[in-house]
């Protein structure tokens, strides 16, 4: 199925597009609750104090783009019934604990511009996003105020070094909760 926005058609994702992710995460507090244990490195990130959400999200997307060959990205929006998912009438896919996600094949610019706020507050980034080659995955679970990511060691290092991103590398068995934040 395709949907139209910005004068273009966009492909809506199917179960096949997320089969590599479905049922691959673990229960608990580790980063593998949100990110399958298939990546070389992992981190969490959230906006640092004194940095606007726009500057933070732009820095995240710039780092991801720098470490990703040109290709489509899958953008996933969790349908809570109370937050913008961009295409509310499009079919959803069940992920994690049968949570409904709208998935659309788009790119970095759409990740930064389509959404108008989400459950973590202001900002536009999707709740789940990854490139077509699955070389990384960023996911913010329903009740988390931070984002988890898995990818190459070079990507995680780049995110960690960028002061606007505020990324903290973690091991796959470590608690994903960033220092100074609390679970709701």
URDABEL-V409075 format. One record per residue. OMEGA is omega as a letter, one per 30 degrees, with the letter a starting at -180 (NA if undefined). Layout:
omega
OMEGA
OMEGA
This chain:
omega
l
l
a
l
l
l
a
l
a
a
l
a
l
l
l
a
l
a
l
a
a
l
a
a
a
l
l
a
a
a
l
l
a
a
l
a
a
a
l
a
a
l
l
l
l
a
l
l
l
l
a
l
l
l
l
a
l
l
l
a
l
l
l
l
l
a
a
l
a
a
l
l
l
l
a
a
l
a
l
a
a
a
a
l
l
a
a
a
a
l
a
l
l
l
l
a
a
l
a
l
l
l
l
l
a
a
a
a
l
l
a
a
a
a
l
l
l
a
l
l
a
l
a
a
l
l
a
l
a
l
a
a
l
a
l
l
l
a
l
a
a
a
l
l
l
l
l
l
l
a
l
l
l
l
a
l
l
l
a
a
a
a
l
a
l
a
l
l
l
l
a
l
a
l
a
a
l
l
l
l
l
l
l
NA
